[in-house]
């Protein structure tokens, strides 16, 4: 059975073009992340300072997928 990736908390630092965001994680690392399909089914605009839950990519730890949004 595939292992479900863990969620890491972070804060949106800056919105970039094409639905990509620069997110600073709890540990201080900055990554690029896009909104996941389930979270992006409704038009979602994230602003700098929004708190998000990010699922990191298994191959490239500098990219991720925003799974949850906390305002």
C-alpha positions as a Markdown table, in Angstrom:
| # | Residue | x | y | z |
|---|---|---|---|---|
| 1 | Unk | 0.0 | 0.0 | 0.0 |
| 2 | Unk | 1.5 | 3.4 | -0.9 |
| 3 | Unk | 2.5 | 5.6 | 1.9 |
| 4 | Unk | 0.6 | 8.9 | 2.2 |
| 5 | Unk | 2.9 | 11.9 | 2.1 |
| 6 | Unk | 2.9 | 14.0 | 5.3 |
| 7 | Unk | 1.7 | 17.6 | 5.4 |
| 8 | Unk | 4.1 | 20.3 | 6.3 |
| 9 | Unk | 2.8 | 23.7 | 7.6 |
| 10 | Unk | 4.0 | 26.9 | 5.8 |
| 11 | Unk | 3.2 | 30.5 | 5.0 |
| 12 | Unk | 2.8 | 31.9 | 1.5 |
| 13 | Unk | 5.6 | 34.4 | 0.9 |
| 14 | Unk | 4.7 | 35.6 | -2.6 |
| 15 | Unk | 2.3 | 34.7 | -5.3 |
| 16 | Unk | 3.9 | 34.0 | -8.7 |
| 17 | Unk | 2.4 | 33.7 | -12.2 |
| 18 | Unk | 0.4 | 30.6 | -13.3 |
| 19 | Unk | -0.9 | 29.6 | -9.9 |
| 20 | Unk | 2.5 | 29.0 | -8.4 |
| 21 | Unk | 3.4 | 30.3 | -4.9 |
| 22 | Unk | 6.6 | 30.7 | -3.0 |
| 23 | Unk | 6.0 | 29.1 | 0.5 |
| 24 | Unk | 8.2 | 29.3 | 3.5 |
| 25 | Unk | 8.0 | 26.1 | 5.6 |
| 26 | Unk | 8.2 | 25.8 | 9.4 |
| 27 | Unk | 11.8 | 24.8 | 9.2 |
| 28 | Unk | 12.7 | 27.9 | 7.2 |
| 29 | Unk | 13.1 | 26.3 | 3.8 |
| 30 | Unk | 11.5 | 28.1 | 0.9 |
| 31 | Unk | 9.8 | 26.0 | -1.9 |
| 32 | Unk | 7.7 | 26.5 | -4.9 |
| 33 | Unk | 4.2 | 25.1 | -4.6 |
| 34 | Unk | 1.0 | 24.9 | -6.7 |
| 35 | Unk | -2.6 | 24.4 | -5.5 |
| 36 | Unk | -3.7 | 20.8 | -5.5 |
| 37 | Unk | -6.8 | 19.8 | -7.6 |
| 38 | Unk | -9.0 | 19.2 | -4.6 |
| 39 | Unk | -8.1 | 22.5 | -2.9 |
| 40 | Unk | -8.3 | 24.3 | -6.3 |
| 41 | Unk | -11.7 | 23.1 | -7.5 |
| 42 | Unk | -13.1 | 26.5 | -6.4 |
| 43 | Unk | -11.4 | 29.6 | -7.5 |
| 44 | Unk | -8.8 | 30.2 | -4.7 |
| 45 | Unk | -6.6 | 33.2 | -4.5 |
| 46 | Unk | -3.8 | 33.0 | -1.9 |
| 47 | Unk | -2.1 | 36.1 | -0.6 |
| 48 | Unk | 1.1 | 36.7 | 1.1 |
| 49 | Unk | 0.7 | 35.6 | 4.8 |
| 50 | Unk | -1.9 | 32.9 | 4.2 |
| 51 | Unk | -1.1 | 29.7 | 6.1 |
| 52 | Unk | -1.1 | 26.5 | 4.1 |
| 53 | Unk | -0.5 | 22.8 | 4.4 |
| 54 | Unk | 2.0 | 21.6 | 1.8 |
| 55 | Unk | 2.7 | 18.0 | 0.6 |
| 56 | Unk | 6.3 | 17.8 | -0.6 |
| 57 | Unk | 7.2 | 16.1 | -3.8 |
| 58 | Unk | 8.9 | 12.8 | -3.3 |
| 59 | Unk | 11.6 | 13.4 | -6.0 |
| 60 | Unk | 12.3 | 17.1 | -5.6 |
| 61 | Unk | 12.0 | 18.5 | -2.1 |
| 62 | Unk | 12.1 | 22.1 | -3.4 |
| 63 | Unk | 8.6 | 21.7 | -5.0 |
| 64 | Unk | 5.3 | 20.9 | -3.4 |
| 65 | Unk | 1.5 | 20.8 | -3.6 |
| 66 | Unk | -0.8 | 23.0 | -1.4 |
| 67 | Unk | -3.3 | 20.6 | 0.1 |
| 68 | Unk | -5.0 | 22.7 | 2.8 |
| 69 | Unk | -5.5 | 26.4 | 3.3 |
| 70 | Unk | -6.0 | 28.1 | 6.7 |
| 71 | Unk | -6.9 | 31.7 | 6.8 |
